[in-house]
Amino acid sequence: MEPTFSYNDIVFVNRAKTDLNRGGIFTVCTEAGLFIKRIQKE
């Protein structure tokens, strides 16, 4: 997610925000690991 986030940045996650329809930056947990992704509706 560079340049928004860089390696070793500290990220605080608001777990109450779960509405993907509004878009934004979300954490996604998969079998491959934890990812930070920007999601926007087209």
C-alpha positions as CSV (number, residue, x, y, z in Angstrom):
1,M,0.0,0.0,0.0
2,E,2.9,2.4,-0.5
3,P,2.9,5.4,-0.5
4,T,-0.1,5.3,1.9
5,F,1.6,2.8,4.3
6,S,5.2,1.8,4.4
7,Y,6.9,-1.3,5.8
8,N,7.1,-1.2,9.6
9,D,4.3,1.4,9.9
10,I,2.0,1.0,12.9
11,V,-1.6,0.6,11.9
12,F,-4.6,1.0,14.2
13,V,-7.7,-0.9,13.1
14,N,-11.3,0.1,13.9
15,R,-13.1,-3.3,13.9
16,A,-16.5,-1.6,14.1
17,K,-16.2,-0.2,10.6
18,T,-17.4,-3.1,8.4
19,D,-19.4,-1.5,5.6
20,L,-17.5,-2.2,2.4
21,N,-20.0,-0.3,0.3
22,R,-18.6,3.0,1.4
23,G,-15.1,2.1,0.4
24,G,-11.9,2.8,2.3
25,I,-8.9,0.9,3.6
26,F,-9.6,-2.4,5.2
27,T,-7.7,-5.3,6.7
28,V,-8.4,-8.7,5.1
29,C,-7.4,-12.0,6.8
30,T,-6.9,-15.0,4.6
31,E,-5.1,-18.3,4.8
32,A,-2.1,-16.5,3.2
33,G,-1.9,-13.9,5.9
34,L,-3.2,-10.5,6.9
35,F,-3.4,-7.8,4.2
36,I,-4.3,-4.1,4.1
37,K,-6.3,-3.3,1.0
38,R,-8.0,-0.1,-0.4
39,I,-11.5,-1.0,-1.5
40,Q,-13.6,1.3,-3.6
41,K,-16.9,0.7,-5.3
42,E,-17.0,1.3,-9.1
